Amino acid sequence: MDLPTAPSYGFWTTAFAFLFTAILVGAQPVGAAPKAELWAKWQAHDPNERATIDHREWDRFLSAHVEVGADGVNRIRYGEIATSDRPVLDNYISSLAMVRISRFARATQMAYWINLYNALTERTVIDHYPVATILDIDISPGLFSNGPRGKKLVVVESEQLSLDDIEHQILRPIWKDARIHYVVNCASIGCPNLASRAYSADRLEEMLVAAARDYVNHPWRGIR
């Protein structure tokens, strides 16, 4: 009886090429931003709520550590952040996690999510410092992931959230404001500046305008 013939070299080449193509088609390109897809839960808000959220700890952290450069680039000297400052950042993030943010007005919510995103980004870099680039903090799940933005970093109203969740499922789809790009900081010199002050509802519009203007008009970072 004849034994089955082994698949030819051409068969394996074709099979491998098909599999590789399928992987590439199904994978999101490294560095590509996720689509804005609304997480419906976070649409809840109270337009009549006048209460505010305390961002003073984040304000103090930024005032102490954001260095405004003569070249128009804000930097943080991570190596000089004192050990005692880490609990301040942790306490601030923990305080935001305990807020029932769905009960607040829209402007208060927007400031909350921007500040939380930026504080989580800075804590992530501090946790892994020294590191050459935030993309080397490879803690996101998934075979083709890169960097930390897909990692669940905080729990708000019983939901685990990542940086990608906050930016692409909350901020972008709810507010539909292109200036969001200029206020969520990615901890890279080519990114829009990390503001030296916390965002708040009462000066939100002013800070959004300033962040967009500063980035777009920068001689080498913006689009002119």
C-alpha positions in Angstrom: 0.0 0.0 0.0 1.4 3.5 -0.9 2.0 5.9 2.0 0.4 9.3 1.8 2.5 11.8 0.0 3.9 14.7 2.2 2.6 18.1 1.2 4.9 19.8 -1.2 7.2 22.8 -0.5 4.8 24.9 -2.5 1.9 23.9 -0.3 3.6 24.9 2.9 4.7 28.2 1.3 1.1 29.0 0.3 -0.3 27.9 3.6 2.2 30.1 5.5 1.6 33.1 3.3 -2.2 32.7 3.8 -1.8 32.5 7.6 0.6 35.4 7.7 -1.8 37.6 5.6 -4.7 36.7 7.9 -2.7 37.7 10.9 -1.8 41.0 9.4 -5.3 41.8 8.3 -6.7 41.0 11.7 -4.1 42.9 13.6 -4.2 46.5 14.4 -1.0 48.3 13.2 1.5 49.1 15.9 1.0 52.7 16.9 -2.4 53.1 15.3 -4.9 54.8 17.5 -8.1 52.8 18.2 -11.3 54.0 16.8 -13.6 56.1 18.9 -16.3 53.7 20.1 -18.7 54.9 22.8 -18.9 53.0 26.1 -22.5 53.9 26.7 -22.4 53.7 30.5 -20.3 56.8 30.6 -22.9 59.0 28.9 -24.7 59.4 32.2 -24.4 62.9 33.7 -26.4 65.5 35.6 -26.5 68.9 33.8 -27.8 70.6 37.0 -25.0 69.3 39.3 -22.9 72.2 40.5 -20.5 70.2 42.7 -16.8 70.2 41.8 -14.0 67.6 42.2 -10.8 68.4 44.1 -7.7 68.3 41.9 -5.4 70.1 44.2 -3.1 67.1 44.8 -2.5 66.8 41.1 -2.1 70.5 40.8 0.7 70.4 43.4 2.4 67.5 41.7 2.4 69.3 38.4 3.6 72.5 39.9 6.5 70.7 41.5 7.6 68.6 38.6 6.6 70.0 35.3 9.5 72.1 33.9 8.5 74.6 31.3 11.4 74.7 28.8 12.6 77.7 26.8 11.9 75.6 23.7 8.2 75.4 24.5 8.4 71.8 25.6 7.2 70.8 29.1 9.3 68.1 30.7 9.3 66.0 33.9 12.6 65.1 35.5 11.5 61.6 36.6 14.8 60.9 38.2 14.3 63.8 40.6 10.8 62.9 41.8 11.1 62.2 45.5 9.9 58.9 47.0 7.6 60.9 49.2 5.8 62.3 46.1 4.7 58.9 44.9 2.1 58.5 47.7 0.7 61.9 46.7 0.1 60.7 43.2 -1.3 57.4 44.4 -3.7 59.1 46.8 -4.9 61.5 44.1 -5.7 58.6 41.7 -7.4 56.7 44.5 -9.5 59.7 45.3 -10.6 60.0 41.7 -11.4 56.3 41.5 -13.8 56.7 44.4 -15.8 59.5 42.7 -19.2 58.5 41.2 -18.4 60.5 38.1 -21.7 59.8 36.3 -23.5 62.1 38.8 -21.5 65.2 37.7 -22.0 67.8 34.9 -20.3 67.4 31.6 -17.5 70.0 32.1 -16.6 68.5 35.4 -16.5 65.1 33.9 -14.3 66.1 31.1 -11.7 67.7 33.4 -11.9 64.6 35.6 -11.1 62.2 32.7 -8.3 64.3 31.3 -6.6 64.6 34.7 -7.1 60.9 35.5 -5.6 59.9 32.1 -2.6 62.2 32.6 -2.0 61.1 36.2 -2.2 57.4 35.3 0.3 58.0 32.4 2.8 59.7 34.8 2.4 57.0 37.4 3.0 54.3 34.8 6.2 56.0 33.7 7.4 56.5 37.3 6.7 52.8 38.1 9.0 51.7 35.2 11.6 54.4 35.3 14.3 54.5 33.9 12.9 53.7 30.5 13.9 55.1 27.1 10.3 55.4 25.7 6.9 54.8 27.0 6.4 52.2 24.3 9.0 50.1 26.1 6.6 49.7 29.0 5.1 46.7 27.3 2.3 45.8 29.7 -0.7 45.9 27.4 -2.4 42.5 26.7 -2.4 41.0 23.2 0.3 39.6 20.9 0.6 42.8 18.9 0.3 45.3 21.7 2.9 47.9 22.3 3.2 50.2 25.4 1.0 50.5 28.4 -2.2 52.0 27.0 -4.3 48.8 26.8 -3.5 47.7 30.4 -6.3 48.1 32.9 -4.9 50.6 35.4 -7.8 51.9 37.5 -11.4 50.9 38.6 -14.1 53.6 38.4 -17.7 52.8 39.3 -16.8 49.1 39.3 -15.4 49.2 35.8 -11.7 48.4 35.0 -10.3 51.1 32.7 -7.2 51.5 30.6 -5.8 54.6 29.0 -7.3 53.6 25.7 -10.7 53.2 27.3 -10.6 56.7 28.8 -9.4 58.3 25.6 -11.2 56.3 22.9 -14.4 55.1 24.6 -15.1 58.0 26.9 -13.4 61.3 26.0 -13.4 61.2 22.2 -16.9 59.7 21.5 -18.7 61.7 24.2 -17.3 65.2 23.6 -16.3 64.8 19.9 -13.8 67.6 20.4 -10.6 67.4 18.4 -8.8 69.4 21.1 -8.8 66.3 23.3 -5.7 65.2 21.3 -3.8 68.2 22.8 -4.6 67.6 26.4 -4.1 63.8 27.0 -0.4 63.4 27.4 1.5 60.4 26.0 4.8 61.1 28.0 6.9 61.6 24.8 8.7 64.7 23.7 6.7 64.7 20.4 3.4 64.7 22.2 1.3 67.7 23.2 2.6 69.2 26.5 1.6 67.9 29.9 -0.1 71.0 31.4 1.6 72.5 34.4 -1.8 72.9 36.1 -4.7 70.5 36.6 -7.7 70.9 34.4 -10.9 72.1 36.0 -14.4 72.8 34.8 -14.2 76.5 35.3 -11.2 77.0 33.0 -11.7 74.0 30.7 -12.3 76.0 27.5 -9.4 78.3 28.1 -7.0 75.4 28.7 -8.3 73.4 25.7 -7.7 76.4 23.4 -4.2 77.1 24.9 -3.2 73.4 24.5 -4.2 73.2 20.9 -2.7 76.6 20.0 0.6 75.8 21.7 1.0 72.5 19.9 -0.1 73.6 16.5 2.1 76.7 16.6 5.2 74.9 17.9 7.9 75.2 15.2 8.7 71.4 15.0 5.9 69.6 16.8 2.9 71.3 15.3 1.4 71.4 11.8 1.9 74.9 10.3 
